[in-house]
Amino acid sequence: MAGQSKGEFREKLSPFLKEKLAELRATYGEDAPIVHKLAHQYIADPREQEDNDPEERRRHYEAEMPVQFEGQALRGIERLYRRVMLIEPTTVCAAHCRYCLRGLYDMAHLSEEELVTIARYCGSEANRDDVREVLITGGDPLMIPGRLNVLIDALVEHAPNVRFVRIGTRVPLHAPARINEDVLEAVRPRPKIHIEIATQINHAVDLFPEVQDAFRRLQKAGCRIYNQTVLLRTINDTPEDLIELFDMLRSLWIEAHYLFHCVPMRHMAHYRTSLDKGLRLTKQVIMSGYNSGRAKHLYTAMTDIGKITLYDGVILKREGRHLLLQSNYSVEERQRWNPSWTVPDSVEVDAGGHMRVWYLDGEDG
């Protein structure tokens, strides 16, 4: 969730994460698995320079919208799905996750005026019949609570069609002290709108007491929290890791939503398992009796055309390292709500007009 600087995705840890890593190393030793499971999420690895397959992506999908509205070119908008508009007010984060989906995006920051104009666009005649949700992501919106507050207020005023505002953040994990009065003011309840926090907790080691307290503050402020875990090789790719994590999430009233297969982004190959391994793990976790039905995830791949959840029959065939995945997305609908969207080369269209997409698999280490 962060932009690159001078063409390089630099290593960045928050003071909180540095402190916690030092404590873990002092307690367990540098080579302890628990140290690796936290450090490997943030510490730059020499393999990042080796993992540069030409088939891997700079972006996890292409969905930017070059919009002209009220005589102004709007930045920071993406749209893949009918009901959801994605807004990126900043690319700044408190720490840099090495497997970041947006680590190779350019740096960008939107002004308050731009955010208000985007809110008016969300409520305009072109969008009011379809757009029901706004996902505010980045970067990390909780790094700029003042502008986040302005954006949500503007959505309430100018886009009454928007019923749900989702905020993507890892600030509670990276810098829990930042969940302060300014943030709580920004996410306060508003009439006729639901505010949800989308977070990313990958392992139980992430859930330090300070982190848990930060999530409780957000919940007390009225936010519902759901989690999207990324499946990462050697970090959480065992049934034991995932069962422990999902139990802890449930105890914290955090919904276990997606388990994401790690995206084929440049420099990420050493994090990626095979899709088959993720399917085996999912069966072991949700069909073993060790994990409650109240804490079961959806195993999902982020493809060139968006998220595809891996139900039976979704994987159509394999050719070498590539899998053909069936979606229920149609080209006609996608281009109706995002006219600038072009069909990727990885897509085939079936007889019913729905897209099938070739997806680059990972390898098990």
Secondary structure, 3 states (H helix, E strand, C coil): CCEEECCECCCCCCHHHHHHHHHHHHHHCCCCHHHHHHHCCCCCCCHHHHCCCCCCECCCCCCECCEEECCEEECCEECCCCCEEEEEEECCCCCCCCCCCCCCEECCECCHHHHHHHHHHHCCCCCCCCCCEEEEEECCHHHCHHHHHHHHHHHHHHCCCCCEEEEECCHHHHCHHHCCHHHHHHCCCECCEEEEEEECCCCHHHCCHHHHHHHHHHHHCCCEEEEEEEECCCCCCCHHHHHHHHHHHHHCCCEEEEEEECCCECCCHHHCCCHHHHHHHHHHHHCCCCCCHHHCCEEEEEECCEEEECCCCCEEEEECCEEEEEEEEEHHHHHHHCCCCCCCCCEEECCCCEEEEEEECCCCC
